[in-house]
Amino acid sequence: MSIRLLLNGKKAGQEDVRAAVYSLREQGVDLEVRPTWEGGDIERLVLEAQAEGIKRIIAGGGDGTVNEVVSALLKHNLNHIELAVLPLGTANDFASACEIPTEPLAALELACKENPYWVDAGSANDSYFINIATAGFGAQVTATTPVALKNFLGGGAYTLSGLVQAINFEPFAGVVVADDQQKFANVVVGALCNGRTAGGGQPLAPDAYIDDGLLEAFTIEDFTAADIPKVIEDIKSNIDTQFVHRRSVKRVEWRSDVHMPINLDGEPLSASNVVIEVMPRAIKLVLPDNTPVLKHREIAS
C-alpha cells in the first residue's frame, strides 16, 4: 500500500523527520512525501492522492494541518481514505490526547503500520473540525496573549482575574439551541469538544470520546468581577454549575444579531448564525490500540 505524507512545508527540512521517512522506506514502506508551499495546497494534495488511488494519508504538522486534511476529506466525501497523524506542531492537542507519539519515527511507524478506527468529526456551517470548536472570548483573544489564553481556558485563577479586570469584554448575547433545549445566553467562552484538550493541553473535556456520536459542550456565561472566585471554583469542579455549563450534545445552534468569533482547530470563523453538529463515524483515523479516546473501538476495514 502506498502511503502519502502531506507535510507542512515549514517542517520539510527537519532532520528527525527526514531520518524517520528514510527509516520507514528502508523497512519496505512505500512512503511518498508531498510538502506544502502555500494556502490551498493541502486540499489540492488530498485530491491528487485520491486521484492516484492512495488509501492512507498522513497529516504532518500541527492541529491546523490535521484540520486542513480532515476538512478536505469531508468536503469531498473521501472518508474511504484513511488518515494518520505525524504531530509536528507546538501544542499537538488532538494527537497528544490520542496518545499518538510526538517523536517522528515512532509516529510514522504507527501511522504506517497500525489499524484505522472509525471516529467522529464536527461541522460548523460549511466548515469542519475534529478536535474542538471554541467561541466567544477564547476565539477573540489575539495571538499576542497565547499563554494567557491557554491558562484562561484551563482555569488559571490569576489569569482569569487579570483578563477580566484588564479587558472591557462584553459577552455575546444570543439564543442557543442545544439539541431540543432553547435558551437565551450571554456567553463569555464556549467550546464544543470532540477531543479532550485545547490551548496546549488544557483539559476542556477530559472525559470526551471521539467515537461516541457526541460533542461535549462547555460554556462560561456572564459574570462580574465579584463572581470570579466562584467561576474559578466552577471551572475546576468539572460539573454543570451556576456559571460553567457542561453537557453532551449532538447539535448546537447559535443565533444572534452580531457575529460570534469561532475557532475550529485553530482555523477562524465568524458568524451570527451557526449550526455545529457531530458527524458520527466520519473519518478512518489510525490510532494506537490502547488510545484512551475511543469508546467503541470499531476498526475501519
Buried (B, 14 or more C-beta within 10 A) or exposed (E): EEBBBBBBBEBBEBEEBBEBBEBBEEEEBEBBBBBBEEEEBBBBBBBBBBEEEBBBBBBBBBBBBBBBBBBBBBBEEBBEBBBBBBBBBEBBBBBBBBBBBBEBBEBBBBBBEBBBBBBBBBBBEEBBBBBBBBBBBBBBBEEEBBEBBBBBBBBBBEBBBBBBEEEEBEBBEBEBBBBEEEEEBEBBBBBBBBBBBBBBBBBBBEEBBBBBBBBBBBBBBBBEEEBBEBBBBBBEEBEEBEBBBBBBBEBBBBBBEEEBBBBBBBBEBBBEEBBBBBBBBBBBBBBBEEBEBBEEEEEBE
